[in-house]
């Protein structure tokens, strides 16, 4: 099973190095069908991957079909100044085409081939932050050449695609603790995904303040404010303007409950900061962290994610936390860069816990076929029985999550009496209010008062004489109203233990992964 290698495993299969033969391939990048240009790429690929990457990662690889030499002119040299088109990136892996593209610009071939990561990072990052270092001070020590790093990085993307590593394990704390709020097309996702993210942030704010978990649908005013935040999260121009920002603030200011209003102000602060790619900062300010997590929009792929703030401190580079895919690619390039990327390898060893590195190694080794010593392509459909692939601890967690999912999308451990009491108490109050409102017997003023009332922490306002008579005329409504008046005199007490989790990355109908246990 040679995979990407020749039959004697002495070099990469020459068939990998193809050129743009049709319009479909030319859409990926403008290539030149020139053998001389490709010779450099073949030699570089063989030297980098054969010397750095474990041979079992090259054997049996069925999800990398070609490696292309790009000659994009988006990178130009004017005198001694190198200019980059911000709309173009030097190298990439495309899962759809199962193709790695390495761009070596024609006009600065020698300069680019000898460029260090420090120089490249300074050019790409400009004044907006730091991409390929941890911070500006760390940038000085990045003496590795940029092209070998790029090869390992993009090859790492293909390994992630082969093994589905981050889809399976990316939500684990040691691998970034990721949650994704994206649609199938990896855009900012449908509206319900963005709402799920806003709800996660609101839940985190409530936990930080030791208050009951509120839902975005608690009141009409909160719903209106949430809708404007959901629109903003789409990052469409019409929703990110100064005018629309004023609309967001106005909608939040209209929330009558002062505590709910304060919560939503904090949510807006987090979303606003997250839209500016906080992972670029090199140091996460406290204002960006809510309940130990950071919410971030990645402008490069148009997707929102959240990650564990503590894991960020163990990063190899800022770019590692641009998305789950970049987390793995940066880790992979550093992990196997001991020979041609020693500075990056040292950064990994100095900052990432050894147990996390060992665990990643163990999981990748588990994906190897013991007979051929080659990585296998992972398919979710190949799992006939999930119980055979998960530990008892994971199974218990998944079972408790599927039984104990709140309506706001968070999870609680079903065996916790405090969580169950909180959940059932909140549901009874909200359900009773819905029954009363659904009967359509209240006047406009009483309907609005009951709709906007926070049933979890406040006493309900009395009804007018006309509505009181209408309620008393129905035994069911009379019981519901009596229950609300009595129950709301005592606020629902939230469980003080950490039982909630953000929305996990989707896979296998949302059951895996969700390993916050």
Rosetta blueprint (number, residue, H / E / L):
1 X L
2 X L
3 X L
4 X L
5 X E
6 X L
7 X L
8 X L
9 X L
10 X L
11 X L
12 X E
13 X L
14 X H
15 X H
16 X H
17 X L
18 X L
19 X L
20 X L
21 X L
22 X L
23 X H
24 X H
25 X H
26 X H
27 X L
28 X L
29 X L
30 X L
31 X L
32 X L
33 X L
34 X L
35 X H
36 X H
37 X H
38 X H
39 X H
40 X H
41 X H
42 X H
43 X H
44 X H
45 X H
46 X H
47 X H
48 X H
49 X H
50 X H
51 X H
52 X H
53 X L
54 X L
55 X H
56 X H
57 X H
58 X H
59 X L
60 X L
61 X L
62 X L
63 X L
64 X L
65 X L
66 X E
67 X E
68 X E
69 X E
70 X E
71 X L
72 X L
73 X L
74 X L
75 X E
76 X E
77 X E
78 X E
79 X L
80 X L
81 X E
82 X E
83 X E
84 X E
85 X L
86 X L
87 X L
88 X L
89 X L
90 X L
91 X E
92 X E
93 X E
94 X E
95 X L
96 X L
97 X L
98 X L
99 X E
100 X E
101 X E
102 X E
103 X E
104 X L
105 X L
106 X H
107 X H
108 X H
109 X H
110 X H
111 X H
112 X H
113 X H
114 X L
115 X L
116 X E
117 X H
118 X H
119 X H
120 X H
121 X H
122 X H
123 X H
124 X H
125 X H
126 X L
127 X L
128 X L
129 X L
130 X L
131 X L
132 X L
133 X L
134 X L
135 X L
136 X H
137 X H
138 X H
139 X H
140 X L
141 X L
142 X L
143 X L
144 X L
145 X E
146 X H
147 X H
148 X H
149 X H
150 X H
151 X H
152 X H
153 X H
154 X H
155 X H
156 X H
157 X H
158 X H
159 X H
160 X H
161 X H
162 X H
163 X H
164 X L
165 X H
166 X H
167 X H
168 X H
169 X H
170 X L
171 X L
172 X L
173 X H
174 X H
175 X H
176 X L
177 X L
178 X L
179 X E
180 X E
181 X E
182 X L
183 X L
184 X L
185 X L
186 X L
187 X L
188 X L
189 X L
190 X L
191 X H
192 X H
193 X H
194 X H
195 X H
196 X H
197 X H
198 X H
199 X H
200 X H
201 X H
202 X H
203 X H
204 X H
205 X H
206 X H
207 X H
208 X H
209 X L
210 X L
211 X L
212 X L
213 X L
214 X L
215 X L
216 X L
217 X L
218 X L
219 X L
220 X H
221 X H
222 X H
223 X H
224 X H
225 X H
226 X H
227 X H
228 X H
229 X H
230 X H
231 X H
232 X H
233 X H
234 X L
235 X L
236 X L
237 X H
238 X H
239 X H
240 X H
241 X L
242 X H
243 X H
244 X H
245 X H
246 X H
247 X H
248 X H
249 X H
250 X H
251 X H
252 X H
253 X H
254 X L
255 X L
256 X L
257 X L
258 X H
259 X H
260 X H
261 X H
262 X H
263 X H
264 X H
265 X H
266 X H
267 X H
268 X H
269 X H
270 X H
271 X H
272 X H
273 X H
274 X H
275 X L
276 X L
277 X L
278 X H
279 X H
280 X H
281 X H
282 X L
283 X L
284 X L
285 X L
286 X H
287 X H
288 X H
289 X E
290 X E
291 X L
292 X L
293 X E
294 X E
295 X E
296 X E
297 X E
298 X E
299 X L
300 X L
301 X L
302 X L
303 X E
304 X E
305 X E
306 X E
307 X E
308 X E
309 X H
310 X H
311 X H
312 X H
313 X L
314 X L
315 X L
316 X L
317 X L
318 X H
319 X H
320 X H
321 X H
322 X L
323 X L
324 X H
325 X H
326 X H
327 X H
328 X H
329 X H
330 X H
331 X H
332 X H
333 X H
334 X H
335 X H
336 X L
337 X L
338 X L
339 X L
340 X L
341 X L
342 X H
343 X H
344 X H
345 X H
346 X H
347 X H
348 X H
349 X H
350 X H
351 X H
352 X L
353 X L
354 X H
355 X H
356 X H
357 X H
358 X H
359 X H
360 X H
361 X H
362 X H
363 X H
364 X H
365 X H
366 X H
367 X L
368 X E
369 X E
370 X L
371 X L
372 X L
373 X L
374 X E
375 X E
376 X L
377 X L
378 X L
379 X L
380 X H
381 X H
382 X H
383 X L
384 X L
385 X L
386 X H
387 X H
388 X H
389 X L
390 X L
391 X L
392 X H
393 X H
394 X H
395 X H
396 X H
397 X H
398 X H
399 X H
400 X H
401 X H
402 X H
403 X H
404 X L
405 X E
406 X L
407 X L
408 X L
409 X L
410 X L
411 X E
412 X L
413 X L
414 X L
415 X L
416 X L
417 X H
418 X H
419 X H
420 X H
421 X H
422 X H
423 X H
424 X H
425 X H
426 X H
427 X H
428 X H
429 X H
430 X H
431 X H
432 X H
433 X H
434 X H
435 X H
436 X H
437 X H
438 X H
439 X L
440 X L
441 X L
442 X L
443 X L
444 X H
445 X H
446 X H
447 X H
448 X H
449 X H
450 X H
451 X H
452 X H
453 X L
454 X L
455 X L
456 X L
457 X L
458 X L
459 X L
460 X L
461 X L
462 X L
463 X L
464 X L
465 X H
466 X H
467 X H
468 X H
469 X H
470 X H
471 X H
472 X H
473 X L
474 X L
475 X H
476 X H
477 X H
478 X H
479 X H
480 X H
481 X H
482 X H
483 X H
484 X H
485 X H
486 X H
487 X H
488 X L
489 X L
490 X L
491 X L
492 X L
493 X L
494 X L
495 X L
496 X L
497 X L
498 X L
499 X L
500 X L
501 X L
502 X L
503 X L
504 X L
505 X L
506 X L
507 X L
508 X L
509 X L
510 X L
511 X L
512 X L
513 X L
514 X L
515 X L
516 X L
517 X L
